[in-house]
Amino acid sequence: MVTTVGAEIPFVDLKAQYAAIREEILAEVAEVLEGMQLFLGPRQRAFEATYAAYCEASDCISMSNGTDALELALRALGVGPGDEVLTQPNSFIATAEAISATGATPTFADVDARSATLDPAEVAKRLTPQTKAIIPVHLYGRPAEMAALRAVAQGIPIIEDACQAHGARYQGRRAGSLGDLACFSFYFSKNLGAYGEGGAVTTSDPALAERVRMLRDHGSKARYEHDVVGRNARMDELQAAILGVKLRHLDEWNVRRRANAATLSAALAGASLVLPMPGGAEIEEVFHLYVVQHPERDRLRAFLGERGVQTGIHYPRPIHLQKAYADLGYEAGAFPISERLSATILSLPMYAELTEDQIERIAASVREFDHVGA
């Protein structure tokens, strides 16, 4: 069998999404430009209130990006030099960079082999008296095992890295309401993405919310009055307007992502892949990414590329083995599950606008790879 190569299947199709909401977006952008209040304006306030309610949190503080959200959440907890913050090594480097930006040291615990999220048993082994916070990553749109992590944390604050989990649920509760604070990225390819950069912190602790809000605006509660040393991490009004439009569609898009993921999993049944782990009764994931595992990942990726199927790898090298963190002293083998995953994982196209024909072409190309390799 040889798969017919049609139009390329993009890894993310932002044009298809934009086409469906174009008039809504343009109307909001035009109103912002007519008013020329370009930051800390009515769209930003409206988005913060709506997104806080959506996440089942009392407060949302919008940000310039998800990395700033993580750093300022840590700073709001008082994390700084001499402290350690524990997270997982199979994440985008921003999770660790935010820790480093506070002057604290990133430390790591390995992940569960199937879910790729932080393993509570491994966390328990890695906690020290210097551990001042834990950052589980809701990786690929799947919430971490928050109840078990809470149990082993024994009161250590937990910050959700929810940058890939807009709308996900754990035990019936939204990502964004599961930790002491939660951090989101609105990078353009996210389930809820800006047209550029954006981020947010959510929390139901009023004191933490006030600290984060001050830190993102030069440590200020009133203009030209600065109580602490902060920074400029404000979201601009145009991005807030765009996100306000997109938030109205997020649940529908996530339903379609889950349906597309189920269709793709069914079409790939019997292929030489480890498919995404089922969510189960407690977890409602949102498939920011659809990640499979294959022992010949690089060959499969090249084969799919030749047939017009774009793919990604999230992520090809764990953080503890990055040159930037060589000074931490970790060596290969320190976190074997994360390292093994980095060699076998492959992200296939996944978005709300993916068509049945595209899904069948992806599956047919994988089956063809199996046939050729047999």
Secondary structure, 3 states (H helix, E strand, C coil): CCCCCCCCECCCCHHHHHHHHHHHHHHHHHHHHHHCCCECCHHHHHHHHHHHHHCCCCEEEEECCHHHHHHHHHHHCCCCCCCEEEECCCCCCHHHHHHHHCCCEEEECCECCCCCCECHHHHHHHCCCCEEEEECECHHHCCCCHHHHHHHHCCCCEEEECCCCCCCEECCEECCCCCCEEEEECCCCCCCCCCCCCEEEEECCHHHHHHHHHHCECCEEECCEECCCCCECCCEHHHHHHHHHHHCCHHHHHHHHHHHHHHHHHHCCCCCCECCCCCCCCEECCCCCEEEECCCHHHHHHHHHHCCECCECCCCCCHHHCHHHHHHCCCCCCCHHHHHHHHHEEEECCCCCCCHHHHHHHHHHHHHHHHHHC
